[in-house]
């Protein structure tokens, strides 16, 4: 992956967070970490699994995580039964 791709992803997340805080209009934010992880993790899993042709072992390799960990995340996000 090129450095520009890393920067682009980080910039997108940063802008989304800035927008989130602006929309709070003074309300206290809560559970921001969990919100960001949940928001980013599902589309990441969907795209990687698609790129792997549905092969969970290959998807786990691409993500750099254990296949069982991937399977748990896929179940948590209801991407598999």
PyMOL Python script that loads the backbone (N, CA, C, O; Angstrom):
from pymol import cmd

cmd.read_pdbstr("""\
ATOM      1  N   UNK A   1       0.828  -1.175   0.000  1.00  0.00           N
ATOM      2  CA  UNK A   1       0.000   0.000   0.000  1.00  0.00           C
ATOM      3  C   UNK A   1       0.873   1.238   0.000  1.00  0.00           C
ATOM      4  O   UNK A   1       1.884   1.314   0.698  1.00  0.00           O
ATOM      5  N   UNK A   2       0.465   2.184  -0.783  1.00  0.00           N
ATOM      6  CA  UNK A   2       1.217   3.426  -0.869  1.00  0.00           C
ATOM      7  C   UNK A   2       0.931   4.304   0.347  1.00  0.00           C
ATOM      8  O   UNK A   2      -0.141   4.229   0.948  1.00  0.00           O
ATOM      9  N   UNK A   3       1.894   5.124   0.692  1.00  0.00           N
ATOM     10  CA  UNK A   3       1.733   6.048   1.820  1.00  0.00           C
ATOM     11  C   UNK A   3       0.532   6.970   1.615  1.00  0.00           C
ATOM     12  O   UNK A   3      -0.155   7.306   2.580  1.00  0.00           O
ATOM     13  N   UNK A   4       0.270   7.381   0.384  1.00  0.00           N
ATOM     14  CA  UNK A   4      -0.861   8.256   0.099  1.00  0.00           C
ATOM     15  C   UNK A   4      -2.188   7.616   0.478  1.00  0.00           C
ATOM     16  O   UNK A   4      -3.104   8.310   0.922  1.00  0.00           O
ATOM     17  N   UNK A   5      -2.307   6.281   0.307  1.00  0.00           N
ATOM     18  CA  UNK A   5      -3.521   5.569   0.685  1.00  0.00           C
ATOM     19  C   UNK A   5      -3.726   5.628   2.192  1.00  0.00           C
ATOM     20  O   UNK A   5      -4.842   5.854   2.661  1.00  0.00           O
ATOM     21  N   UNK A   6      -2.649   5.425   2.957  1.00  0.00           N
ATOM     22  CA  UNK A   6      -2.726   5.519   4.414  1.00  0.00           C
ATOM     23  C   UNK A   6      -3.184   6.911   4.822  1.00  0.00           C
ATOM     24  O   UNK A   6      -4.057   7.061   5.676  1.00  0.00           O
ATOM     25  N   UNK A   7      -2.589   7.925   4.206  1.00  0.00           N
ATOM     26  CA  UNK A   7      -2.937   9.310   4.510  1.00  0.00           C
ATOM     27  C   UNK A   7      -4.393   9.595   4.160  1.00  0.00           C
ATOM     28  O   UNK A   7      -5.094  10.287   4.899  1.00  0.00           O
ATOM     29  N   UNK A   8      -4.841   9.062   3.035  1.00  0.00           N
ATOM     30  CA  UNK A   8      -6.212   9.305   2.595  1.00  0.00           C
ATOM     31  C   UNK A   8      -7.213   8.719   3.588  1.00  0.00           C
ATOM     32  O   UNK A   8      -8.185   9.381   3.952  1.00  0.00           O
ATOM     33  N   UNK A   9      -6.986   7.505   4.020  1.00  0.00           N
ATOM     34  CA  UNK A   9      -7.878   6.864   4.988  1.00  0.00           C
ATOM     35  C   UNK A   9      -7.890   7.656   6.290  1.00  0.00           C
ATOM     36  O   UNK A   9      -8.954   7.923   6.849  1.00  0.00           O
ATOM     37  N   UNK A  10      -6.715   8.029   6.769  1.00  0.00           N
ATOM     38  CA  UNK A  10      -6.616   8.801   8.008  1.00  0.00           C
ATOM     39  C   UNK A  10      -7.315  10.149   7.863  1.00  0.00           C
ATOM     40  O   UNK A  10      -7.991  10.598   8.790  1.00  0.00           O
ATOM     41  N   UNK A  11      -7.160  10.794   6.718  1.00  0.00           N
ATOM     42  CA  UNK A  11      -7.808  12.083   6.472  1.00  0.00           C
ATOM     43  C   UNK A  11      -9.331  11.944   6.476  1.00  0.00           C
ATOM     44  O   UNK A  11     -10.035  12.782   7.040  1.00  0.00           O
ATOM     45  N   UNK A  12      -9.829  10.891   5.851  1.00  0.00           N
ATOM     46  CA  UNK A  12     -11.277  10.657   5.819  1.00  0.00           C
ATOM     47  C   UNK A  12     -11.834  10.445   7.224  1.00  0.00           C
ATOM     48  O   UNK A  12     -12.871  11.006   7.580  1.00  0.00           O
ATOM     49  N   UNK A  13     -11.150   9.644   8.007  1.00  0.00           N
ATOM     50  CA  UNK A  13     -11.596   9.393   9.381  1.00  0.00           C
ATOM     51  C   UNK A  13     -11.522  10.684  10.198  1.00  0.00           C
ATOM     52  O   UNK A  13     -12.438  10.996  10.959  1.00  0.00           O
ATOM     53  N   UNK A  14     -10.440  11.423  10.036  1.00  0.00           N
ATOM     54  CA  UNK A  14     -10.285  12.684  10.756  1.00  0.00           C
ATOM     55  C   UNK A  14     -11.387  13.680  10.425  1.00  0.00           C
ATOM     56  O   UNK A  14     -11.938  14.322  11.319  1.00  0.00           O
ATOM     57  N   UNK A  15     -11.707  13.810   9.150  1.00  0.00           N
ATOM     58  CA  UNK A  15     -12.771  14.732   8.732  1.00  0.00           C
ATOM     59  C   UNK A  15     -14.125  14.284   9.260  1.00  0.00           C
ATOM     60  O   UNK A  15     -14.932  15.112   9.684  1.00  0.00           O
ATOM     61  N   UNK A  16     -14.377  12.989   9.238  1.00  0.00           N
ATOM     62  CA  UNK A  16     -15.639  12.468   9.766  1.00  0.00           C
ATOM     63  C   UNK A  16     -15.758  12.752  11.257  1.00  0.00           C
ATOM     64  O   UNK A  16     -16.836  13.097  11.741  1.00  0.00           O
ATOM     65  N   UNK A  17     -14.655  12.609  11.985  1.00  0.00           N
ATOM     66  CA  UNK A  17     -14.682  12.898  13.418  1.00  0.00           C
ATOM     67  C   UNK A  17     -14.884  14.385  13.693  1.00  0.00           C
ATOM     68  O   UNK A  17     -15.632  14.758  14.596  1.00  0.00           O
ATOM     69  N   UNK A  18     -14.221  15.222  12.919  1.00  0.00           N
ATOM     70  CA  UNK A  18     -14.424  16.662  13.080  1.00  0.00           C
ATOM     71  C   UNK A  18     -15.892  17.021  12.847  1.00  0.00           C
ATOM     72  O   UNK A  18     -16.467  17.806  13.601  1.00  0.00           O
ATOM     73  N   UNK A  19     -16.486  16.459  11.822  1.00  0.00           N
ATOM     74  CA  UNK A  19     -17.896  16.676  11.528  1.00  0.00           C
ATOM     75  C   UNK A  19     -18.777  16.180  12.678  1.00  0.00           C
ATOM     76  O   UNK A  19     -19.731  16.852  13.071  1.00  0.00           O
ATOM     77  N   UNK A  20     -18.455  15.014  13.208  1.00  0.00           N
ATOM     78  CA  UNK A  20     -19.203  14.450  14.337  1.00  0.00           C
ATOM     79  C   UNK A  20     -19.194  15.408  15.524  1.00  0.00           C
ATOM     80  O   UNK A  20     -20.239  15.677  16.115  1.00  0.00           O
ATOM     81  N   UNK A  21     -18.019  15.921  15.870  1.00  0.00           N
ATOM     82  CA  UNK A  21     -17.920  16.823  17.015  1.00  0.00           C
ATOM     83  C   UNK A  21     -18.647  18.142  16.757  1.00  0.00           C
ATOM     84  O   UNK A  21     -19.232  18.711  17.678  1.00  0.00           O
ATOM     85  N   UNK A  22     -18.618  18.627  15.536  1.00  0.00           N
ATOM     86  CA  UNK A  22     -19.344  19.860  15.199  1.00  0.00           C
ATOM     87  C   UNK A  22     -20.848  19.663  15.346  1.00  0.00           C
ATOM     88  O   UNK A  22     -21.557  20.559  15.803  1.00  0.00           O
ATOM     89  N   UNK A  23     -21.327  18.493  14.959  1.00  0.00           N
ATOM     90  CA  UNK A  23     -22.760  18.220  15.017  1.00  0.00           C
ATOM     91  C   UNK A  23     -23.258  18.016  16.442  1.00  0.00           C
ATOM     92  O   UNK A  23     -24.464  18.075  16.682  1.00  0.00           O
ATOM     93  N   UNK A  24     -22.368  17.780  17.379  1.00  0.00           N
ATOM     94  CA  UNK A  24     -22.786  17.602  18.770  1.00  0.00           C
ATOM     95  C   UNK A  24     -23.350  18.882  19.372  1.00  0.00           C
ATOM     96  O   UNK A  24     -24.164  18.839  20.294  1.00  0.00           O
ATOM     97  N   UNK A  25     -22.913  20.015  18.846  1.00  0.00           N
ATOM     98  CA  UNK A  25     -23.378  21.319  19.315  1.00  0.00           C
ATOM     99  C   UNK A  25     -23.330  21.427  20.834  1.00  0.00           C
ATOM    100  O   UNK A  25     -24.314  21.802  21.471  1.00  0.00           O
ATOM    101  N   UNK A  26     -22.173  21.093  21.407  1.00  0.00           N
ATOM    102  CA  UNK A  26     -21.966  21.244  22.843  1.00  0.00           C
ATOM    103  C   UNK A  26     -22.332  20.042  23.686  1.00  0.00           C
ATOM    104  O   UNK A  26     -21.990  19.995  24.867  1.00  0.00           O
ATOM    105  N   UNK A  27     -23.018  19.069  23.110  1.00  0.00           N
ATOM    106  CA  UNK A  27     -23.343  17.863  23.870  1.00  0.00           C
ATOM    107  C   UNK A  27     -22.071  17.068  24.112  1.00  0.00           C
ATOM    108  O   UNK A  27     -21.127  17.123  23.324  1.00  0.00           O
ATOM    109  N   UNK A  28     -22.060  16.327  25.216  1.00  0.00           N
ATOM    110  CA  UNK A  28     -20.878  15.545  25.573  1.00  0.00           C
ATOM    111  C   UNK A  28     -20.790  14.284  24.700  1.00  0.00           C
ATOM    112  O   UNK A  28     -21.744  13.510  24.620  1.00  0.00           O
ATOM    113  N   UNK A  29     -19.638  14.089  24.049  1.00  0.00           N
ATOM    114  CA  UNK A  29     -19.471  12.860  23.238  1.00  0.00           C
ATOM    115  C   UNK A  29     -19.317  11.645  24.159  1.00  0.00           C
ATOM    116  O   UNK A  29     -18.883  11.764  25.305  1.00  0.00           O
ATOM    117  N   UNK A  30     -19.677  10.496  23.636  1.00  0.00           N
ATOM    118  CA  UNK A  30     -19.543   9.264  24.425  1.00  0.00           C
ATOM    119  C   UNK A  30     -19.134   8.108  23.520  1.00  0.00           C
ATOM    120  O   UNK A  30     -19.594   8.002  22.383  1.00  0.00           O
ATOM    121  N   UNK A  31     -18.277   7.257  24.033  1.00  0.00           N
ATOM    122  CA  UNK A  31     -17.866   6.015  23.355  1.00  0.00           C
ATOM    123  C   UNK A  31     -17.386   6.264  21.919  1.00  0.00           C
ATOM    124  O   UNK A  31     -17.763   5.536  21.000  1.00  0.00           O
ATOM    125  N   UNK A  32     -16.568   7.278  21.734  1.00  0.00           N
ATOM    126  CA  UNK A  32     -16.089   7.635  20.401  1.00  0.00           C
ATOM    127  C   UNK A  32     -15.247   6.512  19.809  1.00  0.00           C
ATOM    128  O   UNK A  32     -15.386   6.195  18.628  1.00  0.00           O
ATOM    129  N   UNK A  33     -14.384   5.912  20.606  1.00  0.00           N
ATOM    130  CA  UNK A  33     -13.526   4.835  20.111  1.00  0.00           C
ATOM    131  C   UNK A  33     -14.369   3.700  19.532  1.00  0.00           C
ATOM    132  O   UNK A  33     -14.137   3.264  18.405  1.00  0.00           O
ATOM    133  N   UNK A  34     -15.340   3.226  20.297  1.00  0.00           N
ATOM    134  CA  UNK A  34     -16.182   2.117  19.839  1.00  0.00           C
ATOM    135  C   UNK A  34     -16.956   2.503  18.582  1.00  0.00           C
ATOM    136  O   UNK A  34     -17.125   1.686  17.677  1.00  0.00           O
ATOM    137  N   UNK A  35     -17.427   3.751  18.529  1.00  0.00           N
ATOM    138  CA  UNK A  35     -18.173   4.230  17.371  1.00  0.00           C
ATOM    139  C   UNK A  35     -17.308   4.194  16.111  1.00  0.00           C
ATOM    140  O   UNK A  35     -17.754   3.743  15.056  1.00  0.00           O
ATOM    141  N   UNK A  36     -16.070   4.674  16.230  1.00  0.00           N
ATOM    142  CA  UNK A  36     -15.173   4.714  15.069  1.00  0.00           C
ATOM    143  C   UNK A  36     -14.816   3.299  14.617  1.00  0.00           C
ATOM    144  O   UNK A  36     -14.875   2.993  13.426  1.00  0.00           O
ATOM    145  N   UNK A  37     -14.450   2.445  15.556  1.00  0.00           N
ATOM    146  CA  UNK A  37     -14.080   1.066  15.203  1.00  0.00           C
ATOM    147  C   UNK A  37     -15.255   0.371  14.513  1.00  0.00           C
ATOM    148  O   UNK A  37     -15.081  -0.279  13.482  1.00  0.00           O
ATOM    149  N   UNK A  38     -16.442   0.509  15.084  1.00  0.00           N
ATOM    150  CA  UNK A  38     -17.620  -0.131  14.491  1.00  0.00           C
ATOM    151  C   UNK A  38     -17.891   0.414  13.090  1.00  0.00           C
ATOM    152  O   UNK A  38     -18.231  -0.343  12.181  1.00  0.00           O
ATOM    153  N   UNK A  39     -17.743   1.713  12.920  1.00  0.00           N
ATOM    154  CA  UNK A  39     -18.011   2.343  11.628  1.00  0.00           C
ATOM    155  C   UNK A  39     -17.011   1.957  10.553  1.00  0.00           C
ATOM    156  O   UNK A  39     -17.372   1.830   9.383  1.00  0.00           O
ATOM    157  N   UNK A  40     -15.768   1.772  10.940  1.00  0.00           N
ATOM    158  CA  UNK A  40     -14.701   1.468   9.979  1.00  0.00           C
ATOM    159  C   UNK A  40     -14.559  -0.037   9.749  1.00  0.00           C
ATOM    160  O   UNK A  40     -14.260  -0.474   8.638  1.00  0.00           O
ATOM    161  N   UNK A  41     -14.772  -0.812  10.788  1.00  0.00           N
ATOM    162  CA  UNK A  41     -14.499  -2.251  10.701  1.00  0.00           C
ATOM    163  C   UNK A  41     -15.423  -2.967   9.720  1.00  0.00           C
ATOM    164  O   UNK A  41     -14.956  -3.770   8.912  1.00  0.00           O
ATOM    165  N   UNK A  42     -16.703  -2.696   9.777  1.00  0.00           N
ATOM    166  CA  UNK A  42     -17.630  -3.422   8.912  1.00  0.00           C
ATOM    167  C   UNK A  42     -17.331  -3.223   7.423  1.00  0.00           C
ATOM    168  O   UNK A  42     -17.193  -4.211   6.702  1.00  0.00           O
ATOM    169  N   UNK A  43     -17.224  -1.975   6.935  1.00  0.00           N
ATOM    170  CA  UNK A  43     -16.923  -1.832   5.507  1.00  0.00           C
ATOM    171  C   UNK A  43     -15.561  -2.411   5.130  1.00  0.00           C
ATOM    172  O   UNK A  43     -15.385  -2.918   4.023  1.00  0.00           O
ATOM    173  N   UNK A  44     -14.591  -2.336   6.057  1.00  0.00           N
ATOM    174  CA  UNK A  44     -13.283  -2.924   5.790  1.00  0.00           C
ATOM    175  C   UNK A  44     -13.426  -4.439   5.601  1.00  0.00           C
ATOM    176  O   UNK A  44     -12.863  -5.007   4.665  1.00  0.00           O
ATOM    177  N   UNK A  45     -14.171  -5.080   6.483  1.00  0.00           N
ATOM    178  CA  UNK A  45     -14.372  -6.526   6.378  1.00  0.00           C
ATOM    179  C   UNK A  45     -15.098  -6.886   5.096  1.00  0.00           C
ATOM    180  O   UNK A  45     -14.739  -7.859   4.433  1.00  0.00           O
ATOM    181  N   UNK A  46     -16.113  -6.116   4.740  1.00  0.00           N
ATOM    182  CA  UNK A  46     -16.877  -6.384   3.515  1.00  0.00           C
ATOM    183  C   UNK A  46     -15.987  -6.305   2.281  1.00  0.00           C
ATOM    184  O   UNK A  46     -16.023  -7.189   1.425  1.00  0.00           O
ATOM    185  N   UNK A  47     -15.194  -5.251   2.193  1.00  0.00           N
ATOM    186  CA  UNK A  47     -14.340  -5.054   1.016  1.00  0.00           C
ATOM    187  C   UNK A  47     -13.259  -6.123   0.931  1.00  0.00           C
ATOM    188  O   UNK A  47     -13.019  -6.684  -0.138  1.00  0.00           O
ATOM    189  N   UNK A  48     -12.614  -6.405   2.045  1.00  0.00           N
ATOM    190  CA  UNK A  48     -11.536  -7.402   2.033  1.00  0.00           C
ATOM    191  C   UNK A  48     -12.087  -8.785   1.712  1.00  0.00           C
ATOM    192  O   UNK A  48     -11.478  -9.529   0.944  1.00  0.00           O
ATOM    193  N   UNK A  49     -13.232  -9.136   2.292  1.00  0.00           N
ATOM    194  CA  UNK A  49     -13.824 -10.443   2.002  1.00  0.00           C
ATOM    195  C   UNK A  49     -14.199 -10.547   0.523  1.00  0.00           C
ATOM    196  O   UNK A  49     -14.024 -11.600  -0.092  1.00  0.00           O
ATOM    197  N   UNK A  50     -14.708  -9.468  -0.040  1.00  0.00           N
ATOM    198  CA  UNK A  50     -15.026  -9.449  -1.471  1.00  0.00           C
ATOM    199  C   UNK A  50     -13.759  -9.613  -2.302  1.00  0.00           C
ATOM    200  O   UNK A  50     -13.742 -10.385  -3.261  1.00  0.00           O
ATOM    201  N   UNK A  51     -12.695  -8.889  -1.940  1.00  0.00           N
ATOM    202  CA  UNK A  51     -11.420  -8.989  -2.660  1.00  0.00           C
ATOM    203  C   UNK A  51     -10.844 -10.397  -2.575  1.00  0.00           C
ATOM    204  O   UNK A  51     -10.141 -10.845  -3.481  1.00  0.00           O
ATOM    205  N   UNK A  52     -11.147 -11.092  -1.480  1.00  0.00           N
ATOM    206  CA  UNK A  52     -10.657 -12.459  -1.284  1.00  0.00           C
ATOM    207  C   UNK A  52     -11.607 -13.483  -1.895  1.00  0.00           C
ATOM    208  O   UNK A  52     -11.427 -14.687  -1.710  1.00  0.00           O
ATOM    209  N   UNK A  53     -12.608 -13.015  -2.615  1.00  0.00           N
ATOM    210  CA  UNK A  53     -13.555 -13.926  -3.256  1.00  0.00           C
ATOM    211  C   UNK A  53     -14.342 -14.751  -2.257  1.00  0.00           C
ATOM    212  O   UNK A  53     -14.747 -15.874  -2.557  1.00  0.00           O
ATOM    213  N   UNK A  54     -14.562 -14.200  -1.065  1.00  0.00           N
ATOM    214  CA  UNK A  54     -15.305 -14.910  -0.033  1.00  0.00           C
ATOM    215  C   UNK A  54     -14.466 -15.892   0.769  1.00  0.00           C
ATOM    216  O   UNK A  54     -14.968 -16.521   1.700  1.00  0.00           O
ATOM    217  N   UNK A  55     -13.199 -16.028   0.419  1.00  0.00           N
ATOM    218  CA  UNK A  55     -12.303 -16.964   1.107  1.00  0.00           C
ATOM    219  C   UNK A  55     -11.840 -16.341   2.430  1.00  0.00           C
ATOM    220  O   UNK A  55     -11.046 -15.401   2.434  1.00  0.00           O
ATOM    221  N   UNK A  56     -12.340 -16.867   3.540  1.00  0.00           N
ATOM    222  CA  UNK A  56     -12.040 -16.299   4.852  1.00  0.00           C
ATOM    223  C   UNK A  56     -10.575 -16.456   5.232  1.00  0.00           C
ATOM    224  O   UNK A  56     -10.013 -15.582   5.892  1.00  0.00           O
ATOM    225  N   UNK A  57      -9.965 -17.531   4.835  1.00  0.00           N
ATOM    226  CA  UNK A  57      -8.549 -17.731   5.143  1.00  0.00           C
ATOM    227  C   UNK A  57      -7.704 -16.668   4.447  1.00  0.00           C
ATOM    228  O   UNK A  57      -6.814 -16.076   5.058  1.00  0.00           O
ATOM    229  N   UNK A  58      -7.985 -16.429   3.171  1.00  0.00           N
ATOM    230  CA  UNK A  58      -7.269 -15.406   2.424  1.00  0.00           C
ATOM    231  C   UNK A  58      -7.565 -14.018   2.990  1.00  0.00           C
ATOM    232  O   UNK A  58      -6.660 -13.192   3.113  1.00  0.00           O
ATOM    233  N   UNK A  59      -8.824 -13.758   3.332  1.00  0.00           N
ATOM    234  CA  UNK A  59      -9.198 -12.462   3.901  1.00  0.00           C
ATOM    235  C   UNK A  59      -8.448 -12.217   5.211  1.00  0.00           C
ATOM    236  O   UNK A  59      -7.979 -11.106   5.458  1.00  0.00           O
ATOM    237  N   UNK A  60      -8.334 -13.235   6.038  1.00  0.00           N
ATOM    238  CA  UNK A  60      -7.605 -13.116   7.308  1.00  0.00           C
ATOM    239  C   UNK A  60      -6.141 -12.797   7.041  1.00  0.00           C
ATOM    240  O   UNK A  60      -5.547 -11.974   7.737  1.00  0.00           O
ATOM    241  N   UNK A  61      -5.558 -13.443   6.042  1.00  0.00           N
ATOM    242  CA  UNK A  61      -4.165 -13.159   5.671  1.00  0.00           C
ATOM    243  C   UNK A  61      -4.004 -11.706   5.230  1.00  0.00           C
ATOM    244  O   UNK A  61      -3.068 -11.023   5.645  1.00  0.00           O
ATOM    245  N   UNK A  62      -4.931 -11.239   4.382  1.00  0.00           N
ATOM    246  CA  UNK A  62      -4.872  -9.860   3.897  1.00  0.00           C
ATOM    247  C   UNK A  62      -4.955  -8.881   5.068  1.00  0.00           C
ATOM    248  O   UNK A  62      -4.241  -7.879   5.100  1.00  0.00           O
ATOM    249  N   UNK A  63      -5.828  -9.177   6.023  1.00  0.00           N
ATOM    250  CA  UNK A  63      -6.023  -8.304   7.182  1.00  0.00           C
ATOM    251  C   UNK A  63      -4.898  -8.431   8.217  1.00  0.00           C
ATOM    252  O   UNK A  63      -4.694  -7.540   9.041  1.00  0.00           O
ATOM    253  N   UNK A  64      -4.179  -9.551   8.158  1.00  0.00           N
ATOM    254  CA  UNK A  64      -3.118  -9.781   9.137  1.00  0.00           C
ATOM    255  C   UNK A  64      -3.658 -10.215  10.481  1.00  0.00           C
ATOM    256  O   UNK A  64      -3.070  -9.919  11.522  1.00  0.00           O
ATOM    257  N   UNK A  65      -4.801 -10.932  10.460  1.00  0.00           N
ATOM    258  CA  UNK A  65      -5.390 -11.440  11.697  1.00  0.00           C
ATOM    259  C   UNK A  65      -5.640 -12.937  11.565  1.00  0.00           C
ATOM    260  O   UNK A  65      -5.610 -13.492  10.467  1.00  0.00           O
ATOM    261  N   UNK A  66      -5.884 -13.568  12.684  1.00  0.00           N
ATOM    262  CA  UNK A  66      -6.182 -14.997  12.724  1.00  0.00           C
ATOM    263  C   UNK A  66      -7.542 -15.254  12.081  1.00  0.00           C
ATOM    264  O   UNK A  66      -8.449 -14.431  12.205  1.00  0.00           O
ATOM    265  N   UNK A  67      -7.693 -16.371  11.403  1.00  0.00           N
ATOM    266  CA  UNK A  67      -8.953 -16.705  10.739  1.00  0.00           C
ATOM    267  C   UNK A  67     -10.103 -16.773  11.739  1.00  0.00           C
ATOM    268  O   UNK A  67     -11.211 -16.330  11.434  1.00  0.00           O
ATOM    269  N   UNK A  68      -9.859 -17.319  12.922  1.00  0.00           N
ATOM    270  CA  UNK A  68     -10.915 -17.400  13.937  1.00  0.00           C
ATOM    271  C   UNK A  68     -11.340 -16.008  14.401  1.00  0.00           C
ATOM    272  O   UNK A  68     -12.520 -15.769  14.655  1.00  0.00           O
ATOM    273  N   UNK A  69     -10.391 -15.102  14.510  1.00  0.00           N
ATOM    274  CA  UNK A  69     -10.706 -13.717  14.873  1.00  0.00           C
ATOM    275  C   UNK A  69     -11.564 -13.079  13.786  1.00  0.00           C
ATOM    276  O   UNK A  69     -12.539 -12.388  14.080  1.00  0.00           O
ATOM    277  N   UNK A  70     -11.193 -13.314  12.529  1.00  0.00           N
ATOM    278  CA  UNK A  70     -11.977 -12.801  11.416  1.00  0.00           C
ATOM    279  C   UNK A  70     -13.394 -13.358  11.472  1.00  0.00           C
ATOM    280  O   UNK A  70     -14.367 -12.618  11.328  1.00  0.00           O
ATOM    281  N   UNK A  71     -13.502 -14.650  11.680  1.00  0.00           N
ATOM    282  CA  UNK A  71     -14.822 -15.285  11.717  1.00  0.00           C
ATOM    283  C   UNK A  71     -15.696 -14.671  12.808  1.00  0.00           C
ATOM    284  O   UNK A  71     -16.884 -14.434  12.590  1.00  0.00           O
ATOM    285  N   UNK A  72     -15.116 -14.412  13.976  1.00  0.00           N
ATOM    286  CA  UNK A  72     -15.862 -13.794  15.074  1.00  0.00           C
ATOM    287  C   UNK A  72     -16.334 -12.395  14.675  1.00  0.00           C
ATOM    288  O   UNK A  72     -17.474 -12.020  14.950  1.00  0.00           O
ATOM    289  N   UNK A  73     -15.464 -11.632  14.033  1.00  0.00           N
ATOM    290  CA  UNK A  73     -15.831 -10.282  13.612  1.00  0.00           C
ATOM    291  C   UNK A  73     -16.925 -10.325  12.544  1.00  0.00           C
ATOM    292  O   UNK A  73     -17.837  -9.499  12.559  1.00  0.00           O
ATOM    293  N   UNK A  74     -16.840 -11.270  11.630  1.00  0.00           N
ATOM    294  CA  UNK A  74     -17.862 -11.419  10.601  1.00  0.00           C
ATOM    295  C   UNK A  74     -19.211 -11.767  11.223  1.00  0.00           C
ATOM    296  O   UNK A  74     -20.247 -11.262  10.790  1.00  0.00           O
ATOM    297  N   UNK A  75     -19.196 -12.621  12.227  1.00  0.00           N
ATOM    298  CA  UNK A  75     -20.426 -12.984  12.945  1.00  0.00           C
ATOM    299  C   UNK A  75     -20.965 -11.770  13.719  1.00  0.00           C
ATOM    300  O   UNK A  75     -22.164 -11.495  13.701  1.00  0.00           O
ATOM    301  N   UNK A  76     -20.060 -11.049  14.398  1.00  0.00           N
ATOM    302  CA  UNK A  76     -20.471  -9.867  15.174  1.00  0.00           C
ATOM    303  C   UNK A  76     -21.152  -8.832  14.300  1.00  0.00           C
ATOM    304  O   UNK A  76     -22.112  -8.189  14.723  1.00  0.00           O
ATOM    305  N   UNK A  77     -20.652  -8.669  13.065  1.00  0.00           N
ATOM    306  CA  UNK A  77     -21.216  -7.688  12.137  1.00  0.00           C
ATOM    307  C   UNK A  77     -22.318  -8.278  11.265  1.00  0.00           C
ATOM    308  O   UNK A  77     -22.825  -7.623  10.354  1.00  0.00           O
ATOM    309  N   UNK A  78     -22.681  -9.531  11.558  1.00  0.00           N
ATOM    310  CA  UNK A  78     -23.743 -10.238  10.822  1.00  0.00           C
ATOM    311  C   UNK A  78     -23.460 -10.295   9.321  1.00  0.00           C
ATOM    312  O   UNK A  78     -24.364 -10.165   8.496  1.00  0.00           O
ATOM    313  N   UNK A  79     -22.192 -10.491   8.992  1.00  0.00           N
ATOM    314  CA  UNK A  79     -21.798 -10.636   7.589  1.00  0.00           C
ATOM    315  C   UNK A  79     -21.808 -12.090   7.148  1.00  0.00           C
ATOM    316  O   UNK A  79     -21.749 -12.389   5.955  1.00  0.00           O
ATOM    317  N   UNK A  80     -21.883 -12.992   8.120  1.00  0.00           N
ATOM    318  CA  UNK A  80     -22.037 -14.423   7.848  1.00  0.00           C
ATOM    319  C   UNK A  80     -23.008 -14.976   8.899  1.00  0.00           C
ATOM    320  O   UNK A  80     -23.262 -14.351   9.929  1.00  0.00           O
ATOM    321  N   UNK A  81     -23.539 -16.161   8.607  1.00  0.00           N
ATOM    322  CA  UNK A  81     -24.444 -16.823   9.564  1.00  0.00           C
ATOM    323  C   UNK A  81     -23.690 -17.813  10.399  1.00  0.00           C
ATOM    324  O   UNK A  81     -24.277 -18.469  11.260  1.00  0.00           O
TER     325      UNK A  81
END
""", "prot")
cmd.dss("prot")
cmd.show_as("cartoon", "prot")
cmd.util.cbc("prot")
cmd.orient("prot")
